[in-house]
Amino acid sequence: MNSPSGGPSCHDSHGHHPLVRLAIEAIETYIKERRVIEPPKDITPELAEKAGVFVCLKKDGELRGCIGTFMPATPDVAQEIIRNSISAATEDPRFSCVDCGELECLDYSVDVLSPPEPVKSLSELDPKKYGVIVSSGGRRGLLLPALDGVDTVEEQIAIAKHKAGIDASEPVILHRFEVRRYD
């Protein structure tokens, strides 16, 4: 398959789930034209629901950007995807802004989150099934489920604490959530 410029392309947005196609369109339009797309006119039920959404980008198997909301910040999933896609490509502080030359070689995933629920015991967590939110004071860290290299609840909590700037020995309030992952 060739890209519009005639070179090889790394992905075909037509083979993706509609949620991922929306993320691809949002990022490509923003990077190429500096324009935020409108949500689709014919919105599907899954795009119409209200939920937190994470959009993650990978390049050559390595994380390239990941931004999201654990509670919805917009009226629907379609707008959450558009907003968080652009942020993942341009505002993740761990990475430089995605440039036009990278667009064709990005892999995308969109996670739609269930509402967080409180956790009373570590036995209620499973890093393959549940994401975790740790909180202490005003600091909060989140880690998605089913991440490569995160095999135990303790690793999951430690990473989420680190992301939030919470000391490893500091007690935290825990919440869990599930995701529907599209890629």
Backbone bond lengths (Angstrom), bond angles and torsions (degrees), N, CA, C in turn:
res aa  C-N    CA-C-N  psi(-1)  N-CA   C-N-CA  omega(-1)  CA-C   N-CA-C  phi
1 M - - - 1.444 - - 1.517 108.40 -
2 N 1.322 118.08 140.19 1.451 122.46 178.92 1.512 110.83 -112.58
3 S 1.330 114.38 150.37 1.454 120.09 176.38 1.518 108.60 -81.79
4 P 1.361 118.04 171.36 1.458 119.91 178.73 1.528 112.20 -58.25
5 S 1.333 117.59 -27.31 1.466 119.97 179.92 1.518 111.53 -81.68
6 G 1.334 117.97 -3.42 1.448 121.65 177.39 1.510 113.86 97.22
7 G 1.328 118.86 -10.54 1.457 121.90 -179.36 1.513 110.84 -85.82
8 P 1.345 117.10 173.77 1.454 119.75 178.92 1.527 110.74 -68.31
9 S 1.300 115.95 149.52 1.459 121.42 178.75 1.516 108.64 -114.20
10 C 1.318 116.61 143.58 1.459 120.89 -178.27 1.515 113.08 -92.05
11 H 1.327 118.50 -17.72 1.466 119.48 179.30 1.517 110.59 -145.20
12 D 1.295 113.24 159.04 1.464 120.88 177.10 1.515 106.48 -124.03
13 S 1.323 117.10 108.51 1.463 120.05 -174.61 1.526 111.85 -64.20
14 H 1.315 118.05 -19.12 1.465 120.02 -178.12 1.521 112.20 -70.52
15 G 1.336 117.85 -23.02 1.461 121.07 -179.28 1.506 113.26 -85.35
16 H 1.318 117.94 -0.41 1.461 122.05 -175.49 1.521 112.16 -95.29
17 H 1.316 114.56 161.07 1.463 122.10 173.27 1.534 108.51 -61.03
18 P 1.330 118.99 149.67 1.476 121.01 -179.38 1.535 114.31 -55.04
19 L 1.324 118.81 -32.68 1.464 119.92 178.10 1.523 110.68 -66.47
20 V 1.322 116.76 -39.43 1.470 120.90 178.87 1.528 109.85 -71.99
21 R 1.328 117.42 -38.75 1.478 119.49 176.87 1.525 110.87 -59.53
22 L 1.340 116.73 -38.36 1.458 120.45 178.23 1.534 110.27 -64.48
23 A 1.325 117.47 -41.74 1.476 121.26 177.41 1.520 110.97 -61.91
24 I 1.328 116.77 -43.84 1.466 121.32 179.17 1.523 110.32 -62.03
25 E 1.328 116.59 -47.42 1.465 120.25 -179.64 1.530 111.25 -62.11
26 A 1.334 116.91 -41.61 1.468 120.59 -179.88 1.524 110.97 -61.69
27 I 1.331 116.55 -46.40 1.469 120.29 -178.24 1.521 110.98 -68.69
28 E 1.339 117.46 -48.42 1.463 119.46 -176.86 1.524 111.46 -62.66
29 T 1.324 117.99 -41.38 1.467 120.99 178.78 1.521 110.40 -64.86
30 Y 1.326 116.64 -42.63 1.460 119.30 -177.90 1.533 111.25 -67.59
31 I 1.313 117.41 -44.84 1.470 120.42 -177.83 1.531 110.60 -67.08
32 K 1.331 117.33 -41.80 1.467 120.46 -177.20 1.524 113.27 -79.01
33 E 1.342 117.48 -36.97 1.474 120.69 -171.44 1.522 113.95 -120.05
34 R 1.349 117.61 -4.75 1.471 122.00 -175.82 1.530 111.26 54.44
35 R 1.338 114.00 40.65 1.460 120.70 -178.69 1.522 108.92 -128.43
36 V 1.340 115.70 137.48 1.460 121.33 177.19 1.524 108.07 -89.81
37 I 1.340 116.14 124.75 1.465 120.35 -179.04 1.522 110.71 -72.02
38 E 1.318 115.40 160.34 1.464 122.35 173.25 1.523 108.39 -88.30
39 P 1.336 117.93 152.14 1.473 119.78 174.47 1.528 109.73 -61.73
40 P 1.329 117.16 154.95 1.469 119.84 179.03 1.533 111.05 -57.91
41 K 1.318 115.50 147.99 1.482 120.54 178.18 1.528 110.56 -69.01
42 D 1.334 116.09 -45.86 1.471 120.88 178.97 1.524 108.05 -92.21
43 I 1.317 115.73 89.41 1.459 120.62 -174.06 1.529 109.84 -86.40
44 T 1.317 116.19 130.32 1.467 121.72 179.20 1.529 109.14 -78.22
45 P 1.330 117.61 162.17 1.476 119.41 178.78 1.532 112.98 -55.99
46 E 1.338 117.88 -39.38 1.467 118.28 -178.59 1.520 112.35 -70.94
47 L 1.338 117.94 -25.75 1.468 120.57 175.03 1.523 111.42 -81.77
48 A 1.327 117.53 -21.49 1.466 121.98 -178.01 1.530 112.63 -84.46
49 E 1.332 117.23 -20.34 1.467 118.24 -177.68 1.528 110.69 -67.33
50 K 1.311 116.25 165.29 1.462 122.92 179.66 1.521 107.10 -108.85
51 A 1.346 116.58 117.12 1.468 120.99 -177.79 1.513 109.63 -161.33
52 G 1.326 115.48 157.89 1.455 120.72 171.09 1.516 109.27 -69.83
53 V 1.339 116.07 150.14 1.469 121.64 -176.91 1.527 109.09 -141.53
54 F 1.327 116.18 136.47 1.463 121.81 169.92 1.518 108.20 -114.21
55 V 1.325 116.10 137.63 1.453 122.01 174.11 1.522 106.87 -118.81
56 C 1.338 115.65 124.14 1.466 121.31 -179.46 1.521 109.24 -120.02
57 L 1.322 114.42 140.51 1.458 122.54 178.95 1.515 108.92 -118.15
58 K 1.319 116.04 138.45 1.463 121.16 174.30 1.516 108.56 -127.93
59 K 1.316 114.84 149.11 1.464 121.71 174.92 1.514 106.44 -133.69
60 D 1.317 116.91 126.22 1.464 122.42 -177.23 1.532 111.45 52.98
61 G 1.347 116.42 38.12 1.455 121.24 177.10 1.519 114.48 79.77
62 E 1.331 118.51 -4.16 1.464 122.45 -178.87 1.524 109.97 -105.92
63 L 1.337 116.32 143.90 1.451 120.91 177.92 1.523 109.88 -56.64
64 R 1.331 116.70 136.13 1.475 122.67 179.99 1.527 111.29 -122.79
65 G 1.331 116.79 -11.96 1.458 122.19 177.65 1.510 109.11 168.38
66 C 1.336 116.19 143.48 1.458 120.01 178.01 1.521 107.87 -157.67
67 I 1.310 116.07 116.11 1.462 122.27 -179.18 1.525 107.87 -137.39
68 G 1.326 115.40 144.70 1.450 117.69 177.59 1.507 113.06 -166.50
69 T 1.309 113.41 -177.61 1.454 123.27 179.00 1.519 107.83 -129.10
70 F 1.336 116.87 131.56 1.463 117.95 179.04 1.517 110.55 -86.01
71 M 1.327 116.72 -21.29 1.465 122.01 171.42 1.522 106.19 -120.88
72 P 1.316 118.97 143.42 1.465 119.84 -176.30 1.528 112.26 -61.24
73 A 1.335 115.07 138.47 1.467 121.61 178.63 1.525 111.38 -113.17
74 T 1.333 116.09 -4.05 1.463 122.09 -179.75 1.535 108.22 -131.62
75 P 1.343 117.75 171.62 1.470 119.78 -176.11 1.530 115.49 -67.34
76 D 1.343 118.68 -21.54 1.468 118.91 -177.09 1.522 111.64 -156.59
77 V 1.331 115.83 168.35 1.464 122.41 -178.10 1.532 111.02 -61.11
78 A 1.326 118.15 -37.07 1.472 120.26 179.73 1.531 110.53 -57.17
79 Q 1.329 116.72 -48.23 1.464 119.87 -179.71 1.526 111.72 -70.19
80 E 1.332 117.25 -33.56 1.478 120.99 175.45 1.527 109.43 -61.27
81 I 1.346 116.60 -44.68 1.464 120.58 -179.35 1.523 110.28 -62.26
82 I 1.314 117.63 -47.37 1.470 120.97 -178.64 1.530 109.77 -59.35
83 R 1.306 116.37 -50.43 1.476 121.47 -177.51 1.524 111.32 -62.08
84 N 1.341 117.24 -49.05 1.456 120.74 -175.07 1.527 112.65 -74.82
85 S 1.324 117.31 -27.47 1.470 120.39 175.52 1.521 110.11 -63.71
86 I 1.315 115.83 -50.10 1.468 120.12 -179.78 1.526 110.00 -61.76
87 S 1.320 116.84 -41.94 1.467 120.10 178.45 1.526 111.77 -63.24
88 A 1.342 117.74 -41.32 1.469 120.83 179.54 1.524 110.97 -62.14
89 A 1.334 116.58 -34.79 1.465 120.85 -178.24 1.530 112.94 -83.09
90 T 1.333 117.18 -23.23 1.469 118.79 -171.22 1.524 115.51 -125.76
91 E 1.338 118.62 -17.09 1.462 119.42 -171.25 1.525 115.09 -125.42
92 D 1.333 119.39 1.93 1.458 119.46 177.97 1.535 106.78 -67.73
93 P 1.348 118.03 116.67 1.470 120.06 -174.21 1.529 114.29 -65.17
94 R 1.319 117.43 -12.40 1.468 120.33 179.76 1.524 112.44 -80.63
95 F 1.347 117.02 -13.42 1.458 120.67 -171.90 1.522 111.27 -136.70
96 S 1.328 115.15 157.17 1.465 119.51 170.64 1.526 108.37 -74.32
97 C 1.331 115.80 164.67 1.455 121.93 179.04 1.533 109.62 -62.61
98 V 1.312 116.70 138.38 1.466 121.14 175.23 1.521 108.08 -61.90
99 D 1.349 116.98 138.68 1.465 119.40 177.30 1.528 110.26 -110.88
100 C 1.326 115.13 167.33 1.475 121.11 -175.57 1.526 112.56 -54.14
101 G 1.316 117.50 -36.94 1.459 120.94 -177.76 1.517 113.98 -66.24
102 E 1.316 117.50 -18.91 1.467 121.18 -178.70 1.523 113.27 -92.02
103 L 1.318 117.97 -17.97 1.461 121.67 -169.22 1.522 113.50 -53.29
104 E 1.307 117.46 -42.91 1.469 119.89 -174.55 1.518 113.21 -74.43
105 C 1.331 117.49 -13.10 1.465 119.71 -176.85 1.521 113.47 -110.23
106 L 1.321 116.94 15.58 1.458 120.39 178.42 1.528 110.45 -90.29
107 D 1.316 115.11 142.82 1.460 122.09 169.75 1.514 106.69 -106.15
108 Y 1.323 116.30 139.27 1.459 122.36 -173.05 1.516 110.51 -118.23
109 S 1.336 115.67 145.27 1.459 119.89 166.01 1.526 107.67 -138.52
110 V 1.320 114.71 144.01 1.452 122.42 178.30 1.523 106.86 -123.24
111 D 1.329 116.16 122.83 1.463 121.95 177.74 1.521 108.60 -110.16
112 V 1.322 116.78 124.28 1.459 122.21 174.88 1.531 105.86 -101.63
113 L 1.329 116.27 121.98 1.457 121.88 -171.70 1.519 112.84 -93.45
114 S 1.331 114.59 142.96 1.468 119.87 169.72 1.532 107.42 -76.73
115 P 1.329 118.07 161.00 1.466 118.73 176.13 1.532 110.23 -60.59
116 P 1.340 117.92 139.24 1.469 120.21 178.55 1.526 111.33 -63.90
117 E 1.337 115.43 145.06 1.462 120.55 176.15 1.528 108.67 -127.91
118 P 1.346 116.77 143.49 1.464 119.81 -177.97 1.527 111.92 -64.13
119 V 1.331 114.60 149.57 1.461 121.60 178.74 1.528 107.58 -119.29
120 K 1.327 116.56 128.85 1.460 120.71 -179.92 1.525 112.25 -95.91
121 S 1.327 116.35 -23.85 1.470 120.61 -175.42 1.528 109.22 -143.81
122 L 1.330 115.98 147.77 1.473 120.11 177.76 1.524 111.61 -60.75
123 S 1.332 117.01 -23.08 1.470 120.18 179.71 1.530 111.70 -66.25
124 E 1.343 117.51 -15.45 1.467 121.77 178.02 1.528 111.97 -84.68
125 L 1.333 117.31 -2.66 1.462 121.48 -179.03 1.520 111.11 -103.99
126 D 1.303 115.86 153.11 1.460 123.76 174.96 1.525 105.67 -153.70
127 P 1.355 118.83 111.11 1.467 120.68 -174.26 1.525 114.55 -63.45
128 K 1.316 117.38 -15.82 1.466 119.63 177.05 1.528 111.45 -84.85
129 K 1.334 116.65 -28.87 1.466 121.28 -175.99 1.528 113.07 -102.07
130 Y 1.337 117.00 -39.70 1.463 121.11 -173.31 1.523 111.81 -115.84
131 G 1.329 115.39 141.08 1.455 120.81 164.88 1.515 107.24 -82.05
132 V 1.333 116.12 165.11 1.456 120.25 -178.23 1.528 110.01 -131.12
133 I 1.327 114.65 144.55 1.464 122.13 172.77 1.522 105.95 -121.66
134 V 1.337 116.08 125.83 1.462 121.04 175.56 1.523 107.67 -109.61
135 S 1.340 116.94 140.51 1.463 120.64 178.94 1.514 110.08 -138.10
136 S 1.331 113.80 143.15 1.459 121.67 173.62 1.516 106.58 -152.53
137 G 1.341 116.18 117.97 1.460 119.27 -174.69 1.519 108.58 61.17
138 G 1.314 118.15 -131.02 1.463 121.77 178.98 1.512 113.30 -92.92
139 R 1.328 117.00 2.12 1.468 120.07 -178.50 1.520 110.36 -92.37
140 R 1.341 114.76 140.60 1.455 119.72 -177.16 1.526 108.73 -145.26
141 G 1.325 115.81 135.89 1.459 121.16 176.31 1.512 110.11 -129.52
142 L 1.315 116.30 145.67 1.456 122.12 -177.30 1.520 108.95 -129.81
143 L 1.317 115.92 141.75 1.453 121.35 172.68 1.527 108.26 -134.28
144 L 1.328 114.98 128.46 1.465 120.80 179.08 1.524 110.43 -69.55
145 P 1.331 117.89 159.31 1.466 120.35 177.29 1.530 111.70 -81.15
146 A 1.316 114.20 168.44 1.472 122.69 171.65 1.521 112.70 56.17
147 L 1.350 115.94 45.84 1.460 120.34 177.34 1.524 109.56 -96.70
148 D 1.327 116.69 139.74 1.459 121.41 177.88 1.521 110.04 -57.12
149 G 1.321 116.86 132.11 1.454 121.85 175.62 1.518 114.57 86.16
150 V 1.325 118.24 -3.91 1.464 121.29 177.33 1.522 106.55 -109.92
151 D 1.345 114.89 100.00 1.457 120.03 -171.63 1.518 114.52 -110.22
152 T 1.341 117.59 -16.60 1.465 119.33 -177.94 1.530 110.18 -124.24
153 V 1.319 114.27 158.24 1.471 121.08 176.71 1.527 109.21 -60.64
154 E 1.342 116.49 -40.58 1.460 120.59 -178.38 1.531 111.33 -62.31
155 E 1.342 117.46 -41.84 1.475 120.36 176.90 1.525 110.46 -63.27
156 Q 1.314 116.14 -43.95 1.463 121.62 -178.68 1.529 110.65 -59.57
157 I 1.321 116.91 -46.92 1.465 121.33 -179.39 1.530 110.39 -66.89
158 A 1.328 117.43 -42.07 1.472 121.11 -179.62 1.527 111.08 -60.64
159 I 1.326 117.38 -42.72 1.466 121.16 179.66 1.524 110.42 -66.74
160 A 1.332 116.82 -43.43 1.470 120.23 179.15 1.527 110.64 -63.56
161 K 1.339 117.93 -40.11 1.470 121.30 177.09 1.531 110.12 -62.13
162 H 1.318 116.04 -46.03 1.468 120.51 -179.63 1.527 110.96 -59.32
163 K 1.334 116.63 -44.56 1.469 120.87 178.66 1.518 111.72 -58.95
164 A 1.334 116.89 -32.91 1.468 121.62 -177.00 1.521 112.57 -88.59
165 G 1.337 117.17 -6.50 1.457 119.66 -176.02 1.523 112.30 74.41
166 I 1.319 116.31 27.59 1.463 122.01 179.03 1.527 107.95 -97.93
167 D 1.333 116.53 130.27 1.457 121.70 -179.82 1.532 110.03 -59.53
168 A 1.332 115.78 144.18 1.465 121.41 -176.71 1.520 112.78 -56.77
169 S 1.347 117.39 -33.18 1.468 120.06 -177.14 1.530 113.07 -89.67
170 E 1.326 116.98 -5.81 1.464 121.00 -177.28 1.530 110.95 -74.60
171 P 1.349 117.84 134.10 1.473 119.46 176.95 1.531 110.50 -68.96
172 V 1.327 115.60 149.36 1.465 121.07 -178.76 1.516 110.21 -135.03
173 I 1.314 114.00 159.24 1.460 121.20 169.39 1.515 106.08 -92.41
174 L 1.337 117.09 134.48 1.458 122.05 -176.26 1.521 111.69 -111.32
175 H 1.314 114.93 140.38 1.464 122.80 169.89 1.527 107.03 -131.41
176 R 1.311 115.61 152.67 1.462 120.24 175.52 1.520 108.66 -124.50
177 F 1.330 114.45 160.86 1.463 120.71 176.58 1.517 107.63 -152.96
178 E 1.320 115.53 159.85 1.461 121.42 174.33 1.520 108.33 -109.06
179 V 1.324 116.17 162.37 1.452 119.99 177.52 1.527 110.14 -130.70
180 R 1.315 114.50 152.00 1.465 121.34 164.39 1.519 103.54 -105.18
181 R 1.318 115.48 115.23 1.475 120.96 -175.39 1.523 109.35 -100.12
182 Y 1.334 114.26 131.30 1.466 121.64 176.94 1.522 107.79 -121.70
183 D 1.338 116.18 130.94 1.469 119.43 174.88 1.498 111.40 -148.79
